[in-house]
Amino acid sequence: MNTTEPSSGAETHQGKAACFSVRTIATFMLSAGLIGLTAWGAAFGQLPNIQHRAIVLSLIAGLAVILAPSKSGGILGRLLDVLMLGAILIAAGWVYLNYWDVMMNPVANRPQAIVLGLALAASILELSRRTIGWTFAILVGVFGAYALFGDMLPGRLGHGGVSLRMLTSMLYLSTDGIWGQVFDIFCSFLVLFILFSALMMATGAGETMMDIAKLVGGRMRGGPAKISVISSAMVGSMTGSSVTNVAMTGSFTIPMMKRMGYRPEVAGGIEATASSGGQITPPLMGAGLFLMAEFLNMPVGHMMALALVPAVLFYTGVLASVHFESVRANVGTLPEEEMPDASRLKKPSVWLPLAAPFCVLLFMLLAGYAVSLSILMACITLTVLYLTLGDLNPSSLKQRALDLGQAIMEAASPLVTLGALCAAAGVLIGVIGFVGIGVKFGDAVLSLSNGNLFLSLLLAGFVVMVIGMGMPTTAAYVLAVSTILTALNAIGIEPLQAHMFVFYFAVLSAITPPVCSAVFVAAGLANASWWKTAVQTMRFAVIKYMLPFIFVFRPETLLEGTTLNIVLALTACFIGTISLSAAFSRWFLGPLGRTLQGSLIVGGLMLFWPSLLINGLGAIVVLAVAICSKASQSELVAGEQA
């Protein structure tokens, strides 16, 4: 669907409009209510913290029963749905009505709060199990059991013990547990962020982004693969999910790459790698950017600027790998007949609804406005432009209104998933902080690494990837922040570097075997072996595996240090990125034999080393390999001509 005229699916929309089911109406009303409540809070202020969050959780629970009902089916399934929804509504209603009494008398004995707190925590775990999967729910359950019974464990494994009343009071009656910072972030602006993403896709921005990617990358060598990289970067920044990104863009780009001559596993690997980059790409970075800014108490605009350099480094590496692979495989440009009509993008009704909301969002964030108000104004800008640009006849306006309504419907599922995640994360973070589990994880990492910085980082990264496998990136990041960040702080790593380290490894969990969900989807679309696709994905994403360590050893990549040092370090890192991409593609200015490939890997790694002298030596090695590979290519061409 584009932004110039009603899509060919207008009849489908009208058909749906004529036969809305009760389920559809309920979904729309609950989603609209949640979005409206958040928008009102962004513009005019929220209700008192726990009261506002209790209403939001109730709306999420209602949506969950509709969109993620129990799979048991029959009477048992409906009973489970009723029990979960009832427990959440009753517990949220009680804390809403008794909010001021709880705030004025926090230490009062309230037996009913213990029962309601346990019921609410159990219901939230069930909610997270349905929407995120078993892994996160099991981890929360294990940590909860540890909090209650960990005093029975011997030695350093145990803790001093906590009572059930203390634990439930912390989780249910304070802002340290369920109603804590993570759920506050969701209630304050993540709801509007999800709406913004849905609006961008429903109003045709996704198609416009794909056309831009075709026009920019299609005429380059290896055009189809470069289209995949560019489109995945733009779309992925909005969706915030590697799997969703692969499914959305890969269904188009993977067949196109295969048709142009890429092997199936290579096509799948390129798409999986590119799609995993959307979450690290400003201005949105999925939900990760906003979470990190809140955790670090840093302005979102500043966080965007800091995150831009490593994102550019990553996509430089991916584009370089794609280019060298395309030259080696002799893949050309996208055929002219498959290129989009560039004149369409010149129409204000096409480019303005895409560009203006991002400009409004960035301007307001950089000007210091609240994130919630900035995203709200971006949503309003997009809505107004979409309704007013183009044909203003009643039929066209009706279709556009239906498209906006569809965006609210499309937002419902991610609202439930992210809302359940944030509520469950509140339980997890509350328990971990209450009994000091994070400190114990930190001690374990330090003990195993014997204080060695690199080994500590290696262990921490491994743990983040393991606990993040099969989880959405946001869930893996929140969990890792709760458990591993203490270890990183203990070895002297600055908070910004530590958070970026953890976040990048959380993203890597989606493309690293054995549980690499984005790779599974890409391999399925490519009809390729998932293992071969995973190997290709890791080859294309080699720089992403290095970046978390680079943040620590070369903080200049996060714009820390003098201007000269930052410029020199970034120059070395960019050359090193291209060098490693060439080495793993076995093609530079010409073919690379084993010796030249090994030399180029060594030279590329030297360029990342935190020493300008070693960087200079690495540059000499890379230059020598470039000359030799060019000579090899010249000899190859001469041989073919002879």
N, C-alpha and C positions, 0 to 999 in steps of 0.2 A: 504494500500500500504506500502511495506517495502522498505528498502534501499539496498536490495541484488539483486533484480531482478525486471523486469517490472511487474506491477500489472496485475491482470486479466482483468482490465478495459482498457488495451492498445488499443484494437480494438475500444472502445468507443472514446478514445482520438483521434485516427487516423480518425475515422468517423467525429468527430467534426472539425478536422484540414482540412478535405476535403470540408467542407461546412460552413466555417466561414461566418456569416452574417455581414452586414454593422454595425449593433449594436455591435456585438462582437468585430469587428476590432476597432471601435471607442472607446469602453470601454478600450480595451487593450492599444491603443495608448495614450489615455489621462492618464491612470494609469501609464504607463511606462514613459510618459513625466513628470508627477508629481514626481515620484520616482527618475527619472534621474536628475531633477532640484535640488531636495533635496540632492541627493548623491554628485552632483557637488559642491553644497554649503558646504557640510560637508568636502569635500576633499580640495577645493581650495578657499572657501570663497563665500559669497552671494553677490548679488546686494544690493544697499542701501535698508534699512529696508522696507519702504512702497512699493517701486518698486517690490521687491522680493515677498512680501506678496500679492500684487495685482495680480501678475501672478498666484500664488498658488490658490487664491480665484477664479480666472477665470477658472482654470482647474477643481476645485471642482464643480463649477456651471455647467460646461459641463457634467461632470460625473453624477451630480444629475438629469439633464434632461433625461438622458438615464436610470438611475437605479431607480429614484424616480419621475417618471412623474406625472403630475396632474391626480387625480382619477376622475376628472369630465368627461374625455373622450370627443371624438368628437372635433368639432372646438373650443369650449370653452376651453377644456383642453389644446389643442395645443397652443391656444392663450396665456393662462396663462404661459405655459412653455416658450414661445418666449419672453413674457414681462419680466419674472423673469431673464432669461438668458441675454436678451438684456440690462436690467438695470444694472446687475452686470458687464457685459463686458464693457459697456460705462463708468460707474463710475470708474471701475478699470483702464480702459485705460486712462481716463482723468487724474487721480491722478498720474499714471505712467509717462505720458508725461509732466505734469506740476510739477513734484516732486521738482525740484531745485528751481523753482520760489516760490513754497509754503514754502520751507525751508528758503529761503532768505528773503521773505516778508510775514511772518506768519499772520500779522494783516491786510493785504490788504483786501478790500471789494470784494468778489467774489460771486455775486448773483447765478451764475451757480452752485457753490459748495453747496449751500443750497438745490437746487432741486436734484442734483446728490446724495448728502448725504442722503436725505430723501428716495429717490428711492432705494439706496443701503441698507439702514437699513431695509426698508420694504421687500425687496427681501431676505435679510438674515433671517428675521423672517419667511417668507414663506418657505425658505429652511430648517430652523430648525423644523418647524411644520411638514414638510413632513418626515423628517428623525428621529426626536426625539419624536415628539408628540406635542399635543396642550399645555400641561402644561407649558413647558419652554417658548414657544412663547407668551403665554398669560401673564406670569410673566414679560417678557421683555417689552411687550406692556403696561402693567399696570405701570411699573416703568417709562417708557418713557413718558406716559401721566402725571404721577405725576411730572416729571421734568418740563414739559411745563406748567401745570396748578396748581401745588401744592401751588403756592403763593396765590391762592384763598381760601385755606383751613384755618380755624381759629386756633389760638393758636399754640401749639407745633407741631401739625400735619403738618403745612405749612412750607414753606421756603421762602427765600427772592426773588425768582423769577429768571429765566434765559430766555434769548431771544432765538428764534429759530436759529438765526445765530450763537450764542455762542455754542449752543448744537450741531448743525451739524458740526461746525468747530472742536469741540473737538472729535466727533465720526469719522469724515471722513478725516480730514486734520492733525491729530496728532497721536502719538503712545499711547495715553491714552484711545482710544476707540476701534474701529474695528481692527485696526492694532496694538493692544497692546500686552502685555506680553503673554497672553494665546495663541493668534494666532501665535505669534513668536515661542512659544514652539512647536506648531504643525508643522510649516514650517521648523523648525530647525532639529527636530529629531523624533517627533511622527510619521511622515510619514514612516521613516525607521523602527521604532519599529513595526508598523503594517505590513510592508513587512517581517520583521524578523519572526513574529508570523505566517504569511501565509506560509513562506518558511519552517518553522519547521513542520507545519502540512502537507504540500504538499509533502515533502520529506520522510514522514513515521515516523517522530519523535513522533507523537501522538500515533501510534500503538506501537512503542518501549516503550514509557512511560507506556502504558496500560500493556504491558507484564512485565515490571519491577514491576508495582504495584501488578500484580498477583503473581509474584514470591516472593515478600516481604510480602504481606498480605494474600495471598491465603492459606498458611499453618497454619495461626493463627486461634484461636477460633473466630468464626464470620468472617471468611475470606472474603466472598462477600462484607460485609459492609466495612471492612477495605480496600479492593481494591477500593471501591468507594471513600473513604476518601483520599487515597494516590494518586490515578489517578486525582481526582478533584483538588488537591493541585498543581500538576505539570501542568496540562493542563490549569487550571484557571489562573495561574500566567501569562500565555501568552495571553489568550483571553481577560482578564480584564473585563469579563461580567459574572455575575452569571447566567443569563438566557441562554446565549450561552453555558456556561459550563454544565449546567443541560442537555441541548439538546444534547450536544456532548457525554458526558460520561454517562448520565442517561439512554439513550436508550439502553445501554448495561448493566449497573450495576443494575438498578431497577428491570428488569425481573429476573436477576440472584439472587438478594436478595429475591424476592418473592418466587422463586423456592426453595430456601434453607430454607424457613420457616418464614421469616419476614412478619408481617402484611403489607398490601399495604401502609397505611398511615405512618408506621414506615420506610419502604423502601424509600418512597418519601421524608420524613423528613430528613433522613440521607443524601440523595443525595443533597437536597436543601441546607442543612447546610454546607456540605463539599464544594459545588460549590461556596458558598458565601465567602469561605476562600481564594480562589485563588487570589483575588484582594489585600489581605493583606500579601501575601506570596512573599518574595524576591526570586530571584533577580529582577523580573520584576514588580510584583504587578499591572499588566495591565499598564495603563498610569499613575496611581495615584502616583507612586513613583517618577517619573520624574517631574510631576507637583509640588509635595510637595517640592522636592529638589530645584526647581527654586523659588518657593514662599519664601522659607526659606533662599535662597542663601547659600545652603549647598552642599558640594560634594556628588554626587550620591552614591559613595561607602560608605561614612559615613552614609547616609540615609538608605542604605540597612542593615548595621549592627544594627542600632537602631530599624529598623522595624522587625528584625529577632526574637527578644525575644518575643514580644506579639504574633507573628504568631505561634511560637512554643507553647506558652501557649494555644492559641486557639485550635491548632490541638491536643495537649495533652488532652484537655478537650473533644474534639469530639471523639478521639480514645478511651478514657476511657469510655465515655458514650456508645459507640458502643460495647466495650468489656463487660461491665456490662449488657447491654441489651441482648447481645448474650448468656452470661452465663445464665441469667434468662430465656430466651426463648429456651435455649438448642440448639443453632445453632452451627454447627461444622465448619470444614474447607471446602475449595473448593475441590470437587472431583478431584482426580489425573488426570483423563482423560480430564479435562478442563484446566489443567495447561499448560502454553506455553512451548515450547522447549527452555530450558535454553541455549543450545549450540548455538542457533542462535544469542544470545546477545553477545557471545564471539567473533563474527566476527567483525573485524575493520570496515567493510563496513556498519555495523549496529550501533555500539556504538560510533564510532568516529564522524560521522556527528551530533550526538546529544550532545556529550560532548565537542568537540573542540570549537564550536562557543560560548558556555557559558563560557568556560575558557578564550577565547580571550576577550570576553566582560568584564568579571570580572577583568582580568589582566589590561586591558587598563583603565577601570574606576578607579581602585585602584591606578594605576600609575599616575593618574591625567590628562589623555587625555580627550578631549571634549566628551560629551555624544554622539553627532552626529557622530563623527569619530569612536567612539568605536562600536556603533551599525552598522555602515557601514562596518567596518572590520569584524564583526561577520557575517553579511549577505554574504560578499565575501567569507569568510572561509567556510561557509556552502555550498555555491554554488559550489565552486571549489571541495570540498570533494565529494559532491553528483555526480558531473559530472565525476570525475576521479576514484573513488572507484568502484569496481565491474567490470562487463563486459564492455569492451571498443569497442565492435563491433558497427557498424553504427546503427543497429536497436535499441540497448540498449541506445546508446547516444541520438538518436532521441527521444526515449520515455522520457528520463530524461530531455531533453530540453523542451519537451511538459509539463512535470510536473512543471518545473520552470515557464513556461509561464502561466500555470494554477494558480500558486501561485500569480502572478501579477493580474490575473483576480479575484482571491478570495480576494485580498486586496482592490479591488475597492469599495465594499460596506462599509466596516469600514472606509475607507478613507473619503467617503462622509459624513458618520454619524459624525465622530470625527471632520472633518473639519467644518461642519455646526455648531456643538456644540461650537467649539472654536471661530468661528466668532461671533455667537450670544452671547457667554459669554463676548466677547469684548464690545459689545453694552451694555450688562447688567452691567458689572463692571464699564464701563465708566460713565453710568448714575448714578449708586449708589454712586460712588466717587465724581461726579460733584456736586450733591445736598446734600450729607451727609446723605443718607438713612441709611447706616450702623450705624452711630452714633445714629440715632433715634431708631433703633432696639435694640441697646445696652442699651439705656436709658429705653426702655420698659421692657426689661428683668430684669434690675436692680430694676426698680420700682415694678414689680410684685413679685420679690423674696425678696424685702426689704433688699437686701444686703447679704442674706444667701447664702453661697457658694454652698452647695449641691443643694438647690432649684434652684439656678441660672443655675447650670449644668443640672439639670433635665429639666428645661424649654427649655434650649438651645438644648439639645438632642432631645426633643419632636419636636421642630420647624424644626430641620434638617431632621428628619424622615418624617415629614408631607410634607415639600416642596420637599423632594426627592422621594416621592412615585410615581411610574410609570416612573421615569426618570432613565437613565443610571447613574451608580455610579459617573462617572466623572462629569456629569452635576450637580448632586446633590452636589458634593463636591465643585465645582466652585461657585455655587449659595450660598452655606452655608458660604464659605470663604468671599463672598462679603457682607453678611448680618449679620451673627452671630459672626464672629471673633472679631468684635469691642467690643461686649458685653463680650466675654471671656477675651480680653485684659484689659477691664475696671475693671474686678474683680481680676486682678493680676495674671492671668495664663500666663505662659511663652509661647512664640510663638510655639515651638515644641510640647508642650503638647496640646495647643489649636488646632493646625492643625491635630494632631493624633486623638484628641477627635472628631473633625468634620468629619474626613475621615471615622472613624469607624462607626459613626452613619449614614453617607451616605451609607455605605455598608449595614447596617442593614435595610435600607428602602426597600431593595429588598426581604426581608424575613419576614417583619412585616406586619400583617393585618392592614387595609383591602386591600390595594393595594400591594400585595406581588407577583410580577411577576415571580420570580424564583420558588416560591411555586406552583403557578398555573401550570407552565410547568411540575414540578415534579409530582404533583397530577394527571395531565393528563396522563403522562407516566405510573403511577402506578394504574390508574383507581380507584382512591381513592377520598374521600371527601376533597375538598381543605381546609376546616376549620380544619378537623382532622389532615391533613398533616401540616398545619400551626402550630397547637399546638405542634406536635411532633418536628417540626423544631425549635421552640423557646426553647423547652426542651433541645435538643441537643446543641443549640447555647447559652446556658445560660451564659457561660463565656464571649462571645462576647458582651453581653449587659452590663457586668460589666467592661470590659477592658477600655472603655473611662473614667470612673470614677477613675479606678486604675491609669491611666496615670497621673492624677492630684494629687491624694492623695498619690501615691507611685511612684514618679518619677524614683525610682531605676529600674523600669521595662523598662525605656527608657535609662538605663545605666548612670543615673545621680547620683552622690554621691561617697563615698569611696568604694573601692573594697570589704571590709568586709560587709558594709551595703547592697551593691548590691547583694552579694552572699546570705546573710541571708534573704533579702526580696524576692529574686527570689525563694529560697527554700520554704519559707512559701507560696508563691503564687502558686507554682506547687502542693504542697500538698493540698492547698485549692481548686485548680481546680479539682483535682482528687476526692476530698471529695464531692464537689457539684455535679460532674457528677454521682457519686455513689448514692447520695441522691435522685436526680431526676430520677434515674433508679430504685430506690427501691431495690438495691442489692449492697452489698459491698463484704465482704468475705463470705457472706451468705445473706439470705433475710432480708429486713428491714421492721419492722412494723412502724406504725405511729410515735411512740415515738422515736425510733432509727433514723428514717428519719428526724424528726424535730431536734433532737440533732445533727445529722451530718450536717444539713444546718447551724445551729448556729455555730458549730465548724469550718466549712469551711469559713463562713463569718468572723469569728475572725482571721483566718489566713491571710486575706486580709487587716485587719485593720493596719493603719500606727503606730504600736507600737509593739516592740519585746516582751514585757511582755504579751500583749494580744495574740500575735501569739503563744507564748509558751502555754498559757492556752488553746487556740484553738487546738493545737496539742495533748494535753492531752485528750480533748473531742473526737477528731477523733480516737485516739488510743483506748479509752474505747469503742467507737461504733464498731470499728474493732473487738475487742475481743468478744463483745456481739453477733455481727453478725456471727462470726466464730462459736461460741457456738450454735447459732440457726441452722446453717447449719449442725453441727455435730449431733444435736438432730434429725434433719429432716432425715439425712441419716440413723441414728440408727433406727428410726421409720419405714423407708422403708424396712430395712433389717429384722426387727422383723416381 
